[in-house]
Amino acid sequence: MLASLATAALVALPASGGHGQSGDGRTVIEADVMAPVDGPYVGAANPIRGVNGGGLPWQIDDAKVELTSTGRIEVEVDGLVLLEAAPVPPDRQGVNPAANFVAVVSCQTTVDGVAAVVNVATDPFPASSAGDSKIEDQLDVPEPCIAPIVFVGPNPATWFAATGVE
C-alpha cells in the first residue's frame, strides 16, 4: 500500500455534483473501521498516495464508510480527535480543531496509458469539536478505480483517518 510508482502521476480532482460513472451502483468499499494517523504517518514524511498525515497523532472512536461504483460516498466518523496523550499538548488532547472534514477517495488508475494515482475529494462537511461528522457526496471517481482508499481530513492534502485497521 505504501509502495510508490516511479511513473505514477498524482492528480487531485475536485468533487462533482453529478456522476459520469458507468458503474451499476454496487458497493466497492464498506468499512466499519478507520485507522487514525499515528507513528511514522504523522506529518509529511510518509504520505500515502500523496496525502500527508496530520501534524499530530489522532484517535477515532467509530467510523462507517460506504463507496459505490457510481461514486456515491457516505462517511460517518465519531470521536475523530487529537490523541489524548503526548506528544499532543494537554490543552489540545481529545479535541478536533478542524471546523470541517472532507473525504478523499484515492484510486490507482491509468492516465493516458500510464499508471497513476488520482485523488478525488468531497466538499467540506461540518465537524464538531468532539470529532463527529457525516459526509455524503457524489464523486467522479476514475475508471478504473483500483484498490481505493478513503481518507478523512481537513482538506484534500491531509488525512486524520483512513480505511484500514489500526
Secondary structure as GFF3:
##gff-version 3
##sequence-region A 1 166
A	DSSP	beta_strand	9	13	.	.	.	ID=ss1
A	DSSP	beta_strand	27	31	.	.	.	ID=ss2
A	DSSP	beta_strand	34	36	.	.	.	ID=ss3
A	DSSP	three_ten_helix	39	41	.	.	.	ID=ss4
A	DSSP	beta_strand	52	53	.	.	.	ID=ss5
A	DSSP	beta_strand	58	59	.	.	.	ID=ss6
A	DSSP	beta_strand	62	68	.	.	.	ID=ss7
A	DSSP	beta_strand	72	78	.	.	.	ID=ss8
A	DSSP	beta_strand	81	82	.	.	.	ID=ss9
A	DSSP	three_ten_helix	90	92	.	.	.	ID=ss10
A	DSSP	beta_strand	100	111	.	.	.	ID=ss11
A	DSSP	beta_strand	114	121	.	.	.	ID=ss12
A	DSSP	beta_strand	125	126	.	.	.	ID=ss13
A	DSSP	beta_strand	133	138	.	.	.	ID=ss14
A	DSSP	beta_strand	146	153	.	.	.	ID=ss15
A	DSSP	beta_strand	158	159	.	.	.	ID=ss16
A	DSSP	beta_strand	161	163	.	.	.	ID=ss17
###
